[in-house]
Amino acid sequence: MNHRRFAISAITFVISFANALVFYSYPFLLGALKISNGIAGIVVGVASCLTMVCRLASGVYMDKVGGRYVMTIITAAYVIFFAILSSPFVQLVMLGRLLIGVSLGILSTVLMYHTIASAESHQQKGQHLALYTFFSMLPTCLAPSLSLEIIYYTGVKPIVWLATMLSLMGLALALFLEYTSPEVGGQRSNTHFSLRALLMTVCRPQLCLALVSLGFLYTISGVTVSFLPGLLASANQSYASRYLLIYAIAMLLPRLLLKDHMPAGHSFPTCAFLIAALCAFVGCACTYVMLSSPFVLIGAFLSGSALGFIYPAIAAYVVCQSEDHVRGSMTAVTACSADGGVILANLTLGVSAMVFSGKSILLLPVFFTACAVMLLIIAAFFARNISMPAFVVE
């Protein structure tokens, strides 16, 4: 692993760790200031929307302008915003969380842009994207238990200090990376960036259908984080923690083990995408049918494995299909598709939970994953490549 690839992985890990620590402890932080969980939820929801908007805006900026030290500037702002969370004034604590959402959207897109720029071939782009998603997901397995332990023994303030120190490490690594690396982004291809070119790329049938399918599949993530723990606890308390652990591990392993098997050409990888979507469908069905049985853990493994592969695989396919002048924007669109699935799950299941009782709301992710399977079959028809093997390896 060269120094550039190592620096990108290290920045991704420490920044994601800092964000995850604050994400899981933020309700406790506002609680210490006598603010209700409802207000915390609104602030986090608005911050998530700002993250999505800023992903797209920063993708367009990197394609159109680019430049050196963009990551360093945003990471420096990240440090300041984390430090704001230690303020005794509730308005500043809320503002800091919103600004973290803004900077996270920009920084994640810039990091993905550097990840792609550090690769010399489509095969390497797939490998690097898989590693990027692995190191960005790993903190979500470590942060919840660590933040709860810190809160239990010392209170919530040390978490903010730890997150600030981690973001300072990210700043030092970003400065090193951009000082030793060439400038990335900007209009360096024969065709300049334009919104029309971006829309034409998004509207290609197989790309559009793959991205919408990704959103449908990522409703699993929204369900697992927001609704499933309570349902599992009410059905059988002993399965809740094991389900989440298996789900998290299953999401991580494909990104590491299959990094050399990401789509690397212009052909639509029908079998790879369909296998992942079918695993998601069967996993959701197992979770619904076997909620109070030990076999519900099969659903955790299948659902987690499907999401662990499908995001980097579709991201790699999108990158391979996109021209240089819209590549950064398309990586942002891919990330927004996954975010949109999480938001769709929270909104749809939130409304459904007020109408339907019990585990019946878990039929919605079954429906969404079935829709993803159908869309991928349609995408294969448009791609005229139904007999494509599971993986493309150079």
Buried (B, 14 or more C-beta within 10 A) or exposed (E): EEEBBEBBBBBBBBBBBBBBBBBBBBBBBBBBBEBEEEBBEEBBBBBBBBBBEBBBBBBBBBBBEBBEBBBBBBBBBBBEBBBBBBBEEBEEBBBBBBBBBBBBBBBBBBBBBBBBBBBEEBBBBBBBBBBBBBBBBBBBBBBBEBBBEBBEEEEBBBBBBBBBBBBBBBBBBBBBBBEEBEEBBBBEEEEEBBEEBBEEBBEBEBBBBBBBBBBBBBBBBBBBBBBBBEBBEEBBEEBBEBBBBBBBBBBBBBBBEBBBBBBBBEBBBBBBBBBBBBBBBBBBBBBBBBBBBEEBBBBBBBBBBBBBBBBBBBBBBBBBBBBBBBBBBBBBBBBBBBBBBBBBBBEBBEEBBEEBEEBEBBBBBBBBBBBBBBBBBBBBBBBEBEEBEEBBEE
